[in-house]
């Protein structure tokens, strides 16, 4: 727990709250059904929740784990709780859980314009691995691909 925040694995009961943060955070948000599917059906999905003792769920990090590789699908913190280190806490918990289950490599895509997130990922050991041209379908912005080897 840090600043009233605890981190735990997401359950189906959290879908509504997570979807609300998704809608607030992204121009092309995933549907509520997508999150329900992730919890109920996707054997590779692993999600971490940041929960504030008074405000409820304030952030989440989604991952797909395949054998020894983890792909971060989405990370978001509600607007009113940004700037308090919750994104970093979510990523650190995602890394901890991934190491626990034998993940060696972790990857993600981040908008080339999102320097705040890129700086966080670099702080956590991620390095640039290339560019995905026109990756984001809302404005065709490029994505920076970043990787980290969790065994180093």
Backbone torsions as a table, in degrees:
resi	resn	phi	psi	omega
1	UNK	NA	136.9	-178.8
2	UNK	-144.9	122.1	-179.1
3	UNK	53.4	40.5	-179.5
4	UNK	77.3	9.0	-177.4
5	UNK	-105.3	132.3	170.3
6	UNK	-119.6	153.8	-179.8
7	UNK	-117.6	137.8	179.9
8	UNK	-154.6	168.2	175.8
9	UNK	-72.2	143.8	178.1
10	UNK	-74.5	147.2	173.3
11	UNK	-124.4	173.5	178.1
12	UNK	-59.6	-28.0	179.2
13	UNK	-66.1	-16.8	-176.1
14	UNK	-93.3	-4.2	-172.6
15	UNK	-56.2	-46.8	-178.2
16	UNK	-57.4	-49.8	-177.8
17	UNK	-66.5	-41.1	179.7
18	UNK	-65.5	-42.1	179.5
19	UNK	-62.9	-37.8	178.5
20	UNK	-61.5	-41.1	177.4
21	UNK	-67.0	-40.5	177.8
22	UNK	-57.8	-47.6	-178.6
23	UNK	-64.0	-39.4	179.6
24	UNK	-68.7	-28.9	-169.3
25	UNK	-96.4	-27.4	-170.6
26	UNK	-125.6	146.0	179.6
27	UNK	-73.1	-28.3	175.8
28	UNK	-123.0	75.7	-174.4
29	UNK	-71.0	151.6	170.8
30	UNK	-65.7	154.5	177.7
31	UNK	-80.1	161.7	175.2
32	UNK	-59.9	-37.0	179.3
33	UNK	-63.1	-35.7	177.9
34	UNK	-61.4	-44.4	179.4
35	UNK	-68.2	-37.7	177.2
36	UNK	-62.4	-41.6	177.3
37	UNK	-62.4	-43.6	179.7
38	UNK	-56.4	-42.2	-177.1
39	UNK	-75.4	-39.8	-171.7
40	UNK	-91.7	-34.2	-168.2
41	UNK	-117.1	-36.2	-172.5
42	UNK	-79.4	103.8	-178.8
43	UNK	-63.8	-21.3	-177.7
44	UNK	-91.1	-8.7	-175.3
45	UNK	-81.3	137.3	174.6
46	UNK	-141.1	121.7	-178.3
47	UNK	-121.9	142.3	176.8
48	UNK	-113.3	138.8	-179.8
49	UNK	-112.9	141.4	168.3
50	UNK	-104.3	123.3	-176.2
51	UNK	-122.9	125.6	177.8
52	UNK	-91.0	139.3	-174.4
53	UNK	-63.8	-18.7	176.8
54	UNK	-113.3	-34.4	-172.8
55	UNK	-95.0	-4.1	-179.3
56	UNK	78.8	-150.1	-176.8
57	UNK	-72.3	124.6	-176.2
58	UNK	-121.0	-2.4	178.2
59	UNK	-173.6	166.4	178.6
60	UNK	-156.3	159.8	174.6
61	UNK	-136.9	125.2	179.3
62	UNK	-105.0	142.9	179.7
63	UNK	-139.8	151.0	167.9
64	UNK	-116.5	122.3	-179.0
65	UNK	-108.3	122.3	177.5
66	UNK	-127.5	110.4	-176.0
67	UNK	55.8	-108.5	-177.0
68	UNK	-111.0	22.1	-179.9
69	UNK	-124.8	140.9	179.8
70	UNK	-124.4	130.5	176.3
71	UNK	-110.9	118.0	175.3
72	UNK	-73.8	120.7	-177.3
73	UNK	-90.3	-40.5	-179.7
74	UNK	-161.6	145.8	176.0
75	UNK	-136.6	129.4	178.9
76	UNK	-151.4	145.8	175.4
77	UNK	-127.8	137.5	-180.0
78	UNK	-58.0	144.2	-174.7
79	UNK	-49.1	-45.3	-173.6
80	UNK	-69.6	-12.4	-177.8
81	UNK	-114.6	10.2	177.8
82	UNK	-73.4	150.1	178.4
83	UNK	90.1	6.0	-179.4
84	UNK	-110.3	12.5	177.5
85	UNK	82.3	11.5	-177.5
86	UNK	-70.7	-39.2	176.7
87	UNK	-59.5	-43.6	177.4
88	UNK	-64.3	-41.9	178.1
89	UNK	-60.8	-41.8	177.6
90	UNK	-61.9	-45.6	-179.4
91	UNK	-65.2	-40.8	179.4
92	UNK	-64.1	-39.3	178.0
93	UNK	-68.6	-38.7	177.0
94	UNK	-61.4	-43.1	178.6
95	UNK	-64.8	-44.1	-179.8
96	UNK	-59.7	-49.0	-179.8
97	UNK	-63.4	-39.8	-179.8
98	UNK	-63.1	-45.8	178.4
99	UNK	-60.5	-40.3	-178.7
100	UNK	-58.2	-33.4	-177.2
101	UNK	-102.1	12.5	172.1
102	UNK	90.8	15.1	177.1
103	UNK	-69.2	136.6	178.6
104	UNK	-104.3	-46.1	-177.8
105	UNK	-116.0	139.7	177.7
106	UNK	-127.2	138.2	-178.5
107	UNK	-137.0	161.4	176.5
108	UNK	-160.6	164.4	170.8
109	UNK	-115.0	143.9	178.5
110	UNK	-140.5	143.6	179.1
111	UNK	-57.8	139.7	179.4
112	UNK	-62.0	-24.2	179.8
113	UNK	-84.2	-10.9	-174.7
114	UNK	-89.9	74.5	-176.1
115	UNK	-69.7	-29.5	178.3
116	UNK	-60.7	-49.4	179.2
117	UNK	-65.6	-42.5	179.9
118	UNK	-58.4	-41.9	179.6
119	UNK	-63.7	-39.2	176.8
120	UNK	-62.4	-47.6	-177.6
121	UNK	-62.8	-40.0	176.9
122	UNK	-62.7	-41.5	178.4
123	UNK	-57.6	-32.8	-179.1
124	UNK	-89.1	6.0	174.3
125	UNK	101.2	-0.5	179.7
126	UNK	-72.4	143.7	176.6
127	UNK	-122.7	157.7	-179.9
128	UNK	-69.8	135.4	-178.9
129	UNK	-122.3	1.8	179.7
130	UNK	140.7	-177.7	-178.4
131	UNK	-123.1	136.4	169.2
132	UNK	-103.8	111.1	-177.3
133	UNK	-65.9	135.5	174.6
134	UNK	50.9	38.6	-173.7
135	UNK	-67.0	-39.9	-175.1
136	UNK	-88.1	121.2	-171.5
137	UNK	-77.7	-13.1	179.2
138	UNK	-72.8	-40.2	-179.2
139	UNK	-136.3	8.9	177.9
140	UNK	60.3	28.0	175.4
141	UNK	-68.7	147.8	176.2
142	UNK	-72.4	154.3	174.4
143	UNK	-110.9	138.5	170.8
144	UNK	-89.9	125.6	176.7
145	UNK	-90.4	131.0	-179.9
146	UNK	-127.1	146.1	-177.0
147	UNK	-132.6	153.8	168.5
148	UNK	-142.1	141.3	173.2
149	UNK	-96.2	115.3	-175.3
150	UNK	-75.9	-8.5	179.3
151	UNK	-91.1	-5.0	-177.4
152	UNK	-90.8	NA	NA
